[in-house]
Each structure stands twice: as C-alpha cells, then as structure tokens.
Amino acid sequence: MSGGLEPFRRRLDGLDDEIARLLGERFEVCREVAVYKSEHEIPMMQPDRVKTVRERYLARGEENRIPRDFTADLFDLLIAATCREEDELMERLAREAGERDAA
C-alpha cells in the first residue's frame, strides 16, 4: 500500500479538525440561544426539543452506520455540556441584570 497509514491519518486529522470546528460552532449557537432565552424569559430546559433532537441524532447516526450506543452516548454528552453552558450563561445574565437594576 503506497504511503502506508499516512493518507488515512491525514484524512482523520482533517475530519477531527472539522468535528472540533463544528462542535465549537454548535456551542456558540447554544450561547446565542441562551441570550435569546434570557431576553425573552424562556426557561433554559426545553424537554420536547431535547427529545426531538435526540431522535434526530439517533436517526442520523443510523443513516451513517454509526453504532447506536455511540450516537446515544455522544448525544447525551453533548446535550449535558451545552445545557450546562446555557444554564451558566443564563444565570450570569440574570445576575448582571439584577445588579444593573439595583444600581
């Protein structure tokens, strides 16, 4: 095999870079959502949306031949992290708003 493992490694490195970029973009959108929710007094947790997105993740994973347990674990990890990020940001924004109102 010409090039041994190097061509595969280059492809994997590029994919890993893209995955990291996309995750960063997803977190940024979640931060924007947190600001919107704060401004419009919408609760952070939206259980119906989480359920819908989870089902979509599992279906996309299946379509791409990703093991279901991996897709489910990845989704659970991602949702936990992004919900925590939204929650912390919304709490900070509420605190800052309260401080502005008190001043």
ZAFI-346926 format. One record per atom (N, C-alpha, C, O): residue number from 1; z, y, x; residue in one letter; atom name. Coordinates in steps of 0.1 Angstrom, whole numbers. Each point is the difference from the previous one (the first is absolute). Layout:
<recs>
<rec k="NUM" pz="Z" py="Y" px="X" r="A" a="CA"/>
...
</recs>
This chain:
<recs>
<rec k="1" pz="0" py="-12" px="8" r="M" a="N"/>
<rec k="1" pz="0" py="12" px="-8" r="M" a="CA"/>
<rec k="1" pz="0" py="12" px="9" r="M" a="C"/>
<rec k="1" pz="9" py="2" px="8" r="M" a="O"/>
<rec k="2" pz="-19" py="7" px="-10" r="S" a="N"/>
<rec k="2" pz="-1" py="12" px="8" r="S" a="CA"/>
<rec k="2" pz="11" py="10" px="-3" r="S" a="C"/>
<rec k="2" pz="2" py="3" px="-12" r="S" a="O"/>
<rec k="3" pz="5" py="2" px="22" r="G" a="N"/>
<rec k="3" pz="10" py="10" px="-2" r="G" a="CA"/>
<rec k="3" pz="14" py="-6" px="-3" r="G" a="C"/>
<rec k="3" pz="9" py="7" px="-1" r="G" a="O"/>
<rec k="4" pz="-9" py="-20" px="-1" r="G" a="N"/>
<rec k="4" pz="13" py="-6" px="-3" r="G" a="CA"/>
<rec k="4" pz="7" py="6" px="-13" r="G" a="C"/>
<rec k="4" pz="-7" py="2" px="-10" r="G" a="O"/>
<rec k="5" pz="19" py="1" px="11" r="L" a="N"/>
<rec k="5" pz="8" py="5" px="-11" r="L" a="CA"/>
<rec k="5" pz="-2" py="15" px="-1" r="L" a="C"/>
<rec k="5" pz="4" py="6" px="-11" r="L" a="O"/>
<rec k="6" pz="-9" py="1" px="21" r="E" a="N"/>
<rec k="6" pz="0" py="15" px="0" r="E" a="CA"/>
<rec k="6" pz="-7" py="6" px="-12" r="E" a="C"/>
<rec k="6" pz="5" py="9" px="-6" r="E" a="O"/>
<rec k="7" pz="-16" py="-14" px="2" r="P" a="N"/>
<rec k="7" pz="-7" py="6" px="-12" r="P" a="CA"/>
<rec k="7" pz="9" py="-1" px="-13" r="P" a="C"/>
<rec k="7" pz="1" py="9" px="-8" r="P" a="O"/>
<rec k="8" pz="6" py="-20" px="7" r="F" a="N"/>
<rec k="8" pz="9" py="-2" px="-12" r="F" a="CA"/>
<rec k="8" pz="12" py="10" px="1" r="F" a="C"/>
<rec k="8" pz="4" py="6" px="-9" r="F" a="O"/>
<rec k="9" pz="1" py="-5" px="21" r="R" a="N"/>
<rec k="9" pz="11" py="9" px="3" r="R" a="CA"/>
<rec k="9" pz="-3" py="14" px="-3" r="R" a="C"/>
<rec k="9" pz="7" py="8" px="-6" r="R" a="O"/>
<rec k="10" pz="-19" py="-4" px="10" r="R" a="N"/>
<rec k="10" pz="-5" py="14" px="-3" r="R" a="CA"/>
<rec k="10" pz="-1" py="2" px="-15" r="R" a="C"/>
<rec k="10" pz="4" py="11" px="-5" r="R" a="O"/>
<rec k="11" pz="-10" py="-20" px="-2" r="R" a="N"/>
<rec k="11" pz="-1" py="1" px="-15" r="R" a="CA"/>
<rec k="11" pz="14" py="1" px="-6" r="R" a="C"/>
<rec k="11" pz="2" py="8" px="-9" r="R" a="O"/>
<rec k="12" pz="7" py="-17" px="13" r="L" a="N"/>
<rec k="12" pz="14" py="0" px="-5" r="L" a="CA"/>
<rec k="12" pz="7" py="13" px="3" r="L" a="C"/>
<rec k="12" pz="6" py="6" px="-9" r="L" a="O"/>
<rec k="13" pz="-8" py="0" px="21" r="D" a="N"/>
<rec k="13" pz="6" py="12" px="3" r="D" a="CA"/>
<rec k="13" pz="-5" py="12" px="-9" r="D" a="C"/>
<rec k="13" pz="7" py="8" px="-4" r="D" a="O"/>
<rec k="14" pz="-20" py="-9" px="2" r="G" a="N"/>
<rec k="14" pz="-6" py="10" px="-9" r="G" a="CA"/>
<rec k="14" pz="5" py="-1" px="-14" r="G" a="C"/>
<rec k="14" pz="3" py="10" px="-7" r="G" a="O"/>
<rec k="15" pz="-2" py="-22" px="2" r="L" a="N"/>
<rec k="15" pz="6" py="-2" px="-13" r="L" a="CA"/>
<rec k="15" pz="14" py="4" px="-1" r="L" a="C"/>
<rec k="15" pz="4" py="6" px="-10" r="L" a="O"/>
<rec k="16" pz="4" py="-9" px="20" r="D" a="N"/>
<rec k="16" pz="14" py="4" px="0" r="D" a="CA"/>
<rec k="16" pz="1" py="15" px="0" r="D" a="C"/>
<rec k="16" pz="9" py="6" px="-7" r="D" a="O"/>
<rec k="17" pz="-17" py="1" px="14" r="D" a="N"/>
<rec k="17" pz="0" py="15" px="0" r="D" a="CA"/>
<rec k="17" pz="-3" py="5" px="-14" r="D" a="C"/>
<rec k="17" pz="6" py="9" px="-4" r="D" a="O"/>
<rec k="18" pz="-16" py="-15" px="-2" r="E" a="N"/>
<rec k="18" pz="-4" py="4" px="-14" r="E" a="CA"/>
<rec k="18" pz="11" py="-3" px="-10" r="E" a="C"/>
<rec k="18" pz="3" py="8" px="-9" r="E" a="O"/>
<rec k="19" pz="4" py="-19" px="10" r="I" a="N"/>
<rec k="19" pz="11" py="-4" px="-9" r="I" a="CA"/>
<rec k="19" pz="11" py="11" px="2" r="I" a="C"/>
<rec k="19" pz="5" py="5" px="-10" r="I" a="O"/>
<rec k="20" pz="-2" py="-2" px="22" r="A" a="N"/>
<rec k="20" pz="11" py="10" px="3" r="A" a="CA"/>
<rec k="20" pz="-4" py="14" px="-6" r="A" a="C"/>
<rec k="20" pz="8" py="7" px="-6" r="A" a="O"/>
<rec k="21" pz="-21" py="-3" px="8" r="R" a="N"/>
<rec k="21" pz="-4" py="12" px="-6" r="R" a="CA"/>
<rec k="21" pz="0" py="0" px="-15" r="R" a="C"/>
<rec k="21" pz="5" py="10" px="-6" r="R" a="O"/>
<rec k="22" pz="-9" py="-20" px="0" r="L" a="N"/>
<rec k="22" pz="1" py="-1" px="-15" r="L" a="CA"/>
<rec k="22" pz="14" py="0" px="-5" r="L" a="C"/>
<rec k="22" pz="3" py="6" px="-10" r="L" a="O"/>
<rec k="23" pz="6" py="-13" px="17" r="L" a="N"/>
<rec k="23" pz="14" py="0" px="-4" r="L" a="CA"/>
<rec k="23" pz="6" py="14" px="1" r="L" a="C"/>
<rec k="23" pz="7" py="4" px="-9" r="L" a="O"/>
<rec k="24" pz="-11" py="3" px="20" r="G" a="N"/>
<rec k="24" pz="5" py="14" px="1" r="G" a="CA"/>
<rec k="24" pz="-5" py="8" px="-11" r="G" a="C"/>
<rec k="24" pz="7" py="9" px="-5" r="G" a="O"/>
<rec k="25" pz="-20" py="-11" px="1" r="E" a="N"/>
<rec k="25" pz="-6" py="8" px="-11" r="E" a="CA"/>
<rec k="25" pz="7" py="-3" px="-13" r="E" a="C"/>
<rec k="25" pz="3" py="9" px="-8" r="E" a="O"/>
<rec k="26" pz="1" py="-22" px="6" r="R" a="N"/>
<rec k="26" pz="6" py="-4" px="-12" r="R" a="CA"/>
<rec k="26" pz="14" py="6" px="-1" r="R" a="C"/>
<rec k="26" pz="4" py="5" px="-11" r="R" a="O"/>
<rec k="27" pz="3" py="-4" px="22" r="F" a="N"/>
<rec k="27" pz="14" py="6" px="0" r="F" a="CA"/>
<rec k="27" pz="-2" py="15" px="-3" r="F" a="C"/>
<rec k="27" pz="9" py="6" px="-7" r="F" a="O"/>
<rec k="28" pz="-19" py="0" px="13" r="E" a="N"/>
<rec k="28" pz="-2" py="15" px="-3" r="E" a="CA"/>
<rec k="28" pz="-2" py="2" px="-15" r="E" a="C"/>
<rec k="28" pz="5" py="10" px="-5" r="E" a="O"/>
<rec k="29" pz="-14" py="-18" px="-1" r="V" a="N"/>
<rec k="29" pz="-2" py="2" px="-14" r="V" a="CA"/>
<rec k="29" pz="13" py="-2" px="-8" r="V" a="C"/>
<rec k="29" pz="3" py="7" px="-10" r="V" a="O"/>
<rec k="30" pz="5" py="-17" px="14" r="C" a="N"/>
<rec k="30" pz="13" py="-2" px="-6" r="C" a="CA"/>
<rec k="30" pz="9" py="12" px="1" r="C" a="C"/>
<rec k="30" pz="8" py="3" px="-9" r="C" a="O"/>
<rec k="31" pz="-8" py="4" px="21" r="R" a="N"/>
<rec k="31" pz="7" py="12" px="1" r="R" a="CA"/>
<rec k="31" pz="-5" py="11" px="-9" r="R" a="C"/>
<rec k="31" pz="8" py="7" px="-6" r="R" a="O"/>
<rec k="32" pz="-21" py="-6" px="4" r="E" a="N"/>
<rec k="32" pz="-5" py="9" px="-10" r="E" a="CA"/>
<rec k="32" pz="4" py="-3" px="-14" r="E" a="C"/>
<rec k="32" pz="3" py="9" px="-8" r="E" a="O"/>
<rec k="33" pz="-3" py="-22" px="5" r="V" a="N"/>
<rec k="33" pz="5" py="-4" px="-13" r="V" a="CA"/>
<rec k="33" pz="15" py="4" px="-2" r="V" a="C"/>
<rec k="33" pz="4" py="5" px="-11" r="V" a="O"/>
<rec k="34" pz="4" py="-7" px="21" r="A" a="N"/>
<rec k="34" pz="14" py="4" px="-1" r="A" a="CA"/>
<rec k="34" pz="2" py="15" px="-3" r="A" a="C"/>
<rec k="34" pz="8" py="4" px="-8" r="A" a="O"/>
<rec k="35" pz="-16" py="4" px="15" r="V" a="N"/>
<rec k="35" pz="0" py="15" px="-3" r="V" a="CA"/>
<rec k="35" pz="-4" py="2" px="-14" r="V" a="C"/>
<rec k="35" pz="7" py="8" px="-7" r="V" a="O"/>
<rec k="36" pz="-18" py="-14" px="2" r="Y" a="N"/>
<rec k="36" pz="-4" py="2" px="-13" r="Y" a="CA"/>
<rec k="36" pz="11" py="-4" px="-10" r="Y" a="C"/>
<rec k="36" pz="3" py="7" px="-10" r="Y" a="O"/>
<rec k="37" pz="2" py="-19" px="12" r="K" a="N"/>
<rec k="37" pz="11" py="-5" px="-9" r="K" a="CA"/>
<rec k="37" pz="12" py="10" px="0" r="K" a="C"/>
<rec k="37" pz="5" py="2" px="-11" r="K" a="O"/>
<rec k="38" pz="-2" py="3" px="22" r="S" a="N"/>
<rec k="38" pz="11" py="10" px="1" r="S" a="CA"/>
<rec k="38" pz="-3" py="12" px="-8" r="S" a="C"/>
<rec k="38" pz="9" py="5" px="-7" r="S" a="O"/>
<rec k="39" pz="-21" py="0" px="9" r="E" a="N"/>
<rec k="39" pz="-3" py="13" px="-7" r="E" a="CA"/>
<rec k="39" pz="-1" py="-2" px="-15" r="E" a="C"/>
<rec k="39" pz="2" py="9" px="-7" r="E" a="O"/>
<rec k="40" pz="-5" py="-21" px="2" r="H" a="N"/>
<rec k="40" pz="-2" py="-3" px="-14" r="H" a="CA"/>
<rec k="40" pz="11" py="-8" px="-6" r="H" a="C"/>
<rec k="40" pz="-1" py="-5" px="-11" r="H" a="O"/>
<rec k="41" pz="12" py="3" px="19" r="E" a="N"/>
<rec k="41" pz="12" py="-7" px="-5" r="E" a="CA"/>
<rec k="41" pz="-3" py="-14" px="-5" r="E" a="C"/>
<rec k="41" pz="4" py="-4" px="-11" r="E" a="O"/>
<rec k="42" pz="-13" py="-3" px="19" r="I" a="N"/>
<rec k="42" pz="-3" py="-14" px="-4" r="I" a="CA"/>
<rec k="42" pz="8" py="-9" px="9" r="I" a="C"/>
<rec k="42" pz="2" py="2" px="12" r="I" a="O"/>
<rec k="43" pz="4" py="-13" px="-18" r="P" a="N"/>
<rec k="43" pz="8" py="-9" px="8" r="P" a="CA"/>
<rec k="43" pz="-8" py="-6" px="11" r="P" a="C"/>
<rec k="43" pz="-12" py="-3" px="-2" r="P" a="O"/>
<rec k="44" pz="19" py="0" px="13" r="M" a="N"/>
<rec k="44" pz="-7" py="-6" px="11" r="M" a="CA"/>
<rec k="44" pz="-5" py="-14" px="-3" r="M" a="C"/>
<rec k="44" pz="-12" py="-3" px="2" r="M" a="O"/>
<rec k="45" pz="20" py="-5" px="-8" r="M" a="N"/>
<rec k="45" pz="-4" py="-14" px="-3" r="M" a="CA"/>
<rec k="45" pz="-8" py="0" px="-13" r="M" a="C"/>
<rec k="45" pz="4" py="5" px="-10" r="M" a="O"/>
<rec k="46" pz="-16" py="-12" px="11" r="Q" a="N"/>
<rec k="46" pz="-9" py="-2" px="-11" r="Q" a="CA"/>
<rec k="46" pz="-3" py="-15" px="0" r="Q" a="C"/>
<rec k="46" pz="-10" py="-4" px="5" r="Q" a="O"/>
<rec k="47" pz="19" py="-4" px="-12" r="P" a="N"/>
<rec k="47" pz="-1" py="-14" px="1" r="P" a="CA"/>
<rec k="47" pz="-14" py="-6" px="-5" r="P" a="C"/>
<rec k="47" pz="-5" py="-9" px="5" r="P" a="O"/>
<rec k="48" pz="0" py="16" px="-16" r="D" a="N"/>
<rec k="48" pz="-13" py="-5" px="-5" r="D" a="CA"/>
<rec k="48" pz="-11" py="1" px="11" r="D" a="C"/>
<rec k="48" pz="-9" py="-8" px="1" r="D" a="O"/>
<rec k="49" pz="9" py="20" px="6" r="R" a="N"/>
<rec k="49" pz="-10" py="2" px="10" r="R" a="CA"/>
<rec k="49" pz="2" py="-10" px="12" r="R" a="C"/>
<rec k="49" pz="-10" py="-5" px="5" r="R" a="O"/>
<rec k="50" pz="22" py="2" px="-1" r="V" a="N"/>
<rec k="50" pz="3" py="-9" px="10" r="V" a="CA"/>
<rec k="50" pz="-6" py="-14" px="-4" r="V" a="C"/>
<rec k="50" pz="-6" py="-7" px="9" r="V" a="O"/>
<rec k="51" pz="8" py="3" px="-21" r="K" a="N"/>
<rec k="51" pz="-4" py="-13" px="-5" r="K" a="CA"/>
<rec k="51" pz="-16" py="0" px="1" r="K" a="C"/>
<rec k="51" pz="-5" py="-10" px="4" r="K" a="O"/>
<rec k="52" pz="-1" py="20" px="-9" r="T" a="N"/>
<rec k="52" pz="-15" py="1" px="0" r="T" a="CA"/>
<rec k="52" pz="-5" py="-1" px="14" r="T" a="C"/>
<rec k="52" pz="-10" py="-7" px="3" r="T" a="O"/>
<rec k="53" pz="16" py="15" px="6" r="V" a="N"/>
<rec k="53" pz="-5" py="0" px="14" r="V" a="CA"/>
<rec k="53" pz="2" py="-13" px="7" r="V" a="C"/>
<rec k="53" pz="-8" py="-5" px="7" r="V" a="O"/>
<rec k="54" pz="19" py="-2" px="-10" r="R" a="N"/>
<rec k="54" pz="3" py="-13" px="6" r="R" a="CA"/>
<rec k="54" pz="-10" py="-10" px="-5" r="R" a="C"/>
<rec k="54" pz="-5" py="-8" px="8" r="R" a="O"/>
<rec k="55" pz="2" py="8" px="-21" r="E" a="N"/>
<rec k="55" pz="-11" py="-9" px="-5" r="E" a="CA"/>
<rec k="55" pz="-13" py="2" px="7" r="E" a="C"/>
<rec k="55" pz="-7" py="-9" px="4" r="E" a="O"/>
<rec k="56" pz="4" py="22" px="-2" r="R" a="N"/>
<rec k="56" pz="-13" py="4" px="7" r="R" a="CA"/>
<rec k="56" pz="0" py="-5" px="14" r="R" a="C"/>
<rec k="56" pz="-10" py="-5" px="5" r="R" a="O"/>
<rec k="57" pz="21" py="7" px="2" r="Y" a="N"/>
<rec k="57" pz="1" py="-5" px="14" r="Y" a="CA"/>
<rec k="57" pz="-2" py="-15" px="1" r="Y" a="C"/>
<rec k="57" pz="-8" py="-5" px="8" r="Y" a="O"/>
<rec k="58" pz="15" py="-2" px="-17" r="L" a="N"/>
<rec k="58" pz="-2" py="-15" px="0" r="L" a="CA"/>
<rec k="58" pz="-14" py="-4" px="-2" r="L" a="C"/>
<rec k="58" pz="-5" py="-9" px="6" r="L" a="O"/>
<rec k="59" pz="-1" py="15" px="-16" r="A" a="N"/>
<rec k="59" pz="-14" py="-3" px="-3" r="A" a="CA"/>
<rec k="59" pz="-9" py="3" px="12" r="A" a="C"/>
<rec k="59" pz="-9" py="-8" px="3" r="A" a="O"/>
<rec k="60" pz="11" py="20" px="3" r="R" a="N"/>
<rec k="60" pz="-9" py="4" px="12" r="R" a="CA"/>
<rec k="60" pz="3" py="-10" px="12" r="R" a="C"/>
<rec k="60" pz="-10" py="-3" px="7" r="R" a="O"/>
<rec k="61" pz="22" py="-1" px="-6" r="G" a="N"/>
<rec k="61" pz="3" py="-9" px="11" r="G" a="CA"/>
<rec k="61" pz="-7" py="-14" px="-3" r="G" a="C"/>
<rec k="61" pz="-6" py="-5" px="10" r="G" a="O"/>
<rec k="62" pz="6" py="1" px="-22" r="E" a="N"/>
<rec k="62" pz="-7" py="-13" px="-4" r="E" a="CA"/>
<rec k="62" pz="-15" py="2" px="3" r="E" a="C"/>
<rec k="62" pz="-6" py="-10" px="5" r="E" a="O"/>
<rec k="63" pz="0" py="21" px="-9" r="E" a="N"/>
<rec k="63" pz="-14" py="2" px="2" r="E" a="CA"/>
<rec k="63" pz="-4" py="0" px="14" r="E" a="C"/>
<rec k="63" pz="-11" py="-4" px="4" r="E" a="O"/>
<rec k="64" pz="20" py="8" px="5" r="N" a="N"/>
<rec k="64" pz="-2" py="0" px="14" r="N" a="CA"/>
<rec k="64" pz="5" py="-12" px="8" r="N" a="C"/>
<rec k="64" pz="1" py="1" px="12" r="N" a="O"/>
<rec k="65" pz="3" py="-11" px="-19" r="R" a="N"/>
<rec k="65" pz="5" py="-12" px="6" r="R" a="CA"/>
<rec k="65" pz="12" py="2" px="8" r="R" a="C"/>
<rec k="65" pz="1" py="-7" px="11" r="R" a="O"/>
<rec k="66" pz="8" py="15" px="-15" r="I" a="N"/>
<rec k="66" pz="13" py="2" px="7" r="I" a="CA"/>
<rec k="66" pz="10" py="-8" px="-7" r="I" a="C"/>
<rec k="66" pz="1" py="0" px="-13" r="I" a="O"/>
<rec k="67" pz="8" py="-7" px="20" r="P" a="N"/>
<rec k="67" pz="10" py="-9" px="-6" r="P" a="CA"/>
<rec k="67" pz="9" py="8" px="-10" r="P" a="C"/>
<rec k="67" pz="4" py="11" px="3" r="P" a="O"/>
<rec k="68" pz="-2" py="-16" px="-15" r="R" a="N"/>
<rec k="68" pz="7" py="7" px="-10" r="R" a="CA"/>
<rec k="68" pz="14" py="5" px="4" r="R" a="C"/>
<rec k="68" pz="4" py="11" px="-3" r="R" a="O"/>
<rec k="69" pz="3" py="-20" px="10" r="D" a="N"/>
<rec k="69" pz="14" py="3" px="4" r="D" a="CA"/>
<rec k="69" pz="-1" py="12" px="10" r="D" a="C"/>
<rec k="69" pz="9" py="8" px="0" r="D" a="O"/>
<rec k="70" pz="-19" py="-7" px="8" r="F" a="N"/>
<rec k="70" pz="-1" py="11" px="10" r="F" a="CA"/>
<rec k="70" pz="-3" py="13" px="-8" r="F" a="C"/>
<rec k="70" pz="7" py="10" px="2" r="F" a="O"/>
<rec k="71" pz="-16" py="-11" px="-11" r="T" a="N"/>
<rec k="71" pz="-3" py="12" px="-8" r="T" a="CA"/>
<rec k="71" pz="12" py="5" px="-8" r="T" a="C"/>
<rec k="71" pz="3" py="12" px="-1" r="T" a="O"/>
<rec k="72" pz="4" py="-21" px="-5" r="A" a="N"/>
<rec k="72" pz="12" py="3" px="-8" r="A" a="CA"/>
<rec k="72" pz="11" py="7" px="9" r="A" a="C"/>
<rec k="72" pz="6" py="10" px="-3" r="A" a="O"/>
<rec k="73" pz="-4" py="-17" px="15" r="D" a="N"/>
<rec k="73" pz="10" py="6" px="9" r="D" a="CA"/>
<rec k="73" pz="-4" py="14" px="5" r="D" a="C"/>
<rec k="73" pz="8" py="9" px="2" r="D" a="O"/>
<rec k="74" pz="-21" py="-8" px="2" r="L" a="N"/>
<rec k="74" pz="-5" py="13" px="4" r="L" a="CA"/>
<rec k="74" pz="2" py="11" px="-10" r="L" a="C"/>
<rec k="74" pz="5" py="11" px="3" r="L" a="O"/>
<rec k="75" pz="-9" py="-15" px="-16" r="F" a="N"/>
<rec k="75" pz="2" py="10" px="-11" r="F" a="CA"/>
<rec k="75" pz="15" py="4" px="-1" r="F" a="C"/>
<rec k="75" pz="3" py="12" px="-1" r="F" a="O"/>
<rec k="76" pz="6" py="-22" px="1" r="D" a="N"/>
<rec k="76" pz="14" py="3" px="-2" r="D" a="CA"/>
<rec k="76" pz="5" py="9" px="11" r="D" a="C"/>
<rec k="76" pz="8" py="9" px="-2" r="D" a="O"/>
<rec k="77" pz="-12" py="-12" px="14" r="L" a="N"/>
<rec k="77" pz="4" py="8" px="12" r="L" a="CA"/>
<rec k="77" pz="-5" py="15" px="-2" r="L" a="C"/>
<rec k="77" pz="7" py="9" px="2" r="L" a="O"/>
<rec k="78" pz="-20" py="-8" px="-5" r="L" a="N"/>
<rec k="78" pz="-6" py="13" px="-1" r="L" a="CA"/>
<rec k="78" pz="6" py="8" px="-12" r="L" a="C"/>
<rec k="78" pz="3" py="12" px="2" r="L" a="O"/>
<rec k="79" pz="-1" py="-18" px="-13" r="I" a="N"/>
<rec k="79" pz="6" py="7" px="-11" r="I" a="CA"/>
<rec k="79" pz="14" py="4" px="3" r="I" a="C"/>
<rec k="79" pz="4" py="11" px="-4" r="I" a="O"/>
<rec k="80" pz="4" py="-20" px="10" r="A" a="N"/>
<rec k="80" pz="14" py="4" px="4" r="A" a="CA"/>
<rec k="80" pz="0" py="12" px="9" r="A" a="C"/>
<rec k="80" pz="8" py="9" px="-2" r="A" a="O"/>
<rec k="81" pz="-17" py="-9" px="12" r="A" a="N"/>
<rec k="81" pz="0" py="11" px="9" r="A" a="CA"/>
<rec k="81" pz="-5" py="13" px="-6" r="A" a="C"/>
<rec k="81" pz="5" py="11" px="3" r="A" a="O"/>
<rec k="82" pz="-16" py="-12" px="-11" r="T" a="N"/>
<rec k="82" pz="-5" py="12" px="-6" r="T" a="CA"/>
<rec k="82" pz="9" py="6" px="-11" r="T" a="C"/>
<rec k="82" pz="2" py="12" px="-1" r="T" a="O"/>
<rec k="83" pz="5" py="-21" px="-6" r="C" a="N"/>
<rec k="83" pz="9" py="5" px="-10" r="C" a="CA"/>
<rec k="83" pz="12" py="7" px="7" r="C" a="C"/>
<rec k="83" pz="5" py="10" px="-5" r="C" a="O"/>
<rec k="84" pz="0" py="-16" px="16" r="R" a="N"/>
<rec k="84" pz="11" py="6" px="7" r="R" a="CA"/>
<rec k="84" pz="-5" py="14" px="5" r="R" a="C"/>
<rec k="84" pz="8" py="9" px="0" r="R" a="O"/>
<rec k="85" pz="-20" py="-8" px="6" r="E" a="N"/>
<rec k="85" pz="-5" py="12" px="5" r="E" a="CA"/>
<rec k="85" pz="-1" py="11" px="-12" r="E" a="C"/>
<rec k="85" pz="5" py="11" px="2" r="E" a="O"/>
<rec k="86" pz="-10" py="-15" px="-13" r="E" a="N"/>
<rec k="86" pz="-1" py="9" px="-12" r="E" a="CA"/>
<rec k="86" pz="14" py="4" px="-4" r="E" a="C"/>
<rec k="86" pz="3" py="12" px="-2" r="E" a="O"/>
<rec k="87" pz="6" py="-21" px="1" r="D" a="N"/>
<rec k="87" pz="14" py="2" px="-5" r="D" a="CA"/>
<rec k="87" pz="7" py="10" px="10" r="D" a="C"/>
<rec k="87" pz="6" py="10" px="-5" r="D" a="O"/>
<rec k="88" pz="-7" py="-12" px="18" r="E" a="N"/>
<rec k="88" pz="7" py="9" px="9" r="E" a="CA"/>
<rec k="88" pz="-6" py="14" px="0" r="E" a="C"/>
<rec k="88" pz="7" py="10" px="0" r="E" a="O"/>
<rec k="89" pz="-21" py="-9" px="-1" r="L" a="N"/>
<rec k="89" pz="-6" py="13" px="-1" r="L" a="CA"/>
<rec k="89" pz="4" py="7" px="-13" r="L" a="C"/>
<rec k="89" pz="2" py="12" px="0" r="L" a="O"/>
<rec k="90" pz="-2" py="-19" px="-11" r="M" a="N"/>
<rec k="90" pz="4" py="6" px="-13" r="M" a="CA"/>
<rec k="90" pz="14" py="5" px="0" r="M" a="C"/>
<rec k="90" pz="3" py="10" px="-5" r="M" a="O"/>
<rec k="91" pz="6" py="-18" px="11" r="E" a="N"/>
<rec k="91" pz="14" py="4" px="2" r="E" a="CA"/>
<rec k="91" pz="1" py="13" px="8" r="E" a="C"/>
<rec k="91" pz="7" py="9" px="-3" r="E" a="O"/>
<rec k="92" pz="-15" py="-9" px="14" r="R" a="N"/>
<rec k="92" pz="1" py="12" px="9" r="R" a="CA"/>
<rec k="92" pz="-6" py="12" px="-8" r="R" a="C"/>
<rec k="92" pz="6" py="11" px="1" r="R" a="O"/>
<rec k="93" pz="-17" py="-12" px="-8" r="L" a="N"/>
<rec k="93" pz="-5" py="11" px="-7" r="L" a="CA"/>
<rec k="93" pz="9" py="5" px="-11" r="L" a="C"/>
<rec k="93" pz="2" py="12" px="-2" r="L" a="O"/>
<rec k="94" pz="5" py="-21" px="-5" r="A" a="N"/>
<rec k="94" pz="10" py="4" px="-10" r="A" a="CA"/>
<rec k="94" pz="12" py="7" px="6" r="A" a="C"/>
<rec k="94" pz="4" py="10" px="-5" r="A" a="O"/>
<rec k="95" pz="0" py="-15" px="17" r="R" a="N"/>
<rec k="95" pz="11" py="7" px="7" r="R" a="CA"/>
<rec k="95" pz="-4" py="14" px="4" r="R" a="C"/>
<rec k="95" pz="7" py="10" px="-2" r="R" a="O"/>
<rec k="96" pz="-19" py="-9" px="8" r="E" a="N"/>
<rec k="96" pz="-5" py="13" px="4" r="E" a="CA"/>
<rec k="96" pz="-2" py="10" px="-12" r="E" a="C"/>
<rec k="96" pz="3" py="12" px="1" r="E" a="O"/>
<rec k="97" pz="-8" py="-17" px="-12" r="A" a="N"/>
<rec k="97" pz="-1" py="8" px="-12" r="A" a="CA"/>
<rec k="97" pz="14" py="5" px="-5" r="A" a="C"/>
<rec k="97" pz="2" py="11" px="-4" r="A" a="O"/>
<rec k="98" pz="8" py="-20" px="5" r="G" a="N"/>
<rec k="98" pz="13" py="3" px="-4" r="G" a="CA"/>
<rec k="98" pz="6" py="11" px="9" r="G" a="C"/>
<rec k="98" pz="7" py="9" px="-5" r="G" a="O"/>
<rec k="99" pz="-10" py="-10" px="18" r="E" a="N"/>
<rec k="99" pz="5" py="10" px="9" r="E" a="CA"/>
<rec k="99" pz="-6" py="13" px="-2" r="E" a="C"/>
<rec k="99" pz="6" py="11" px="1" r="E" a="O"/>
<rec k="100" pz="-19" py="-11" px="-5" r="R" a="N"/>
<rec k="100" pz="-7" py="13" px="-3" r="R" a="CA"/>
<rec k="100" pz="5" py="6" px="-12" r="R" a="C"/>
<rec k="100" pz="2" py="12" px="-1" r="R" a="O"/>
<rec k="101" pz="1" py="-20" px="-9" r="D" a="N"/>
<rec k="101" pz="5" py="5" px="-13" r="D" a="CA"/>
<rec k="101" pz="14" py="6" px="2" r="D" a="C"/>
<rec k="101" pz="4" py="9" px="-7" r="D" a="O"/>
<rec k="102" pz="4" py="-15" px="16" r="A" a="N"/>
<rec k="102" pz="14" py="4" px="2" r="A" a="CA"/>
<rec k="102" pz="0" py="13" px="8" r="A" a="C"/>
<rec k="102" pz="10" py="7" px="0" r="A" a="O"/>
<rec k="103" pz="-20" py="-4" px="8" r="A" a="N"/>
<rec k="103" pz="-1" py="12" px="8" r="A" a="CA"/>
<rec k="103" pz="-3" py="13" px="-7" r="A" a="C"/>
<rec k="103" pz="0" py="10" px="6" r="A" a="O"/>
</recs>
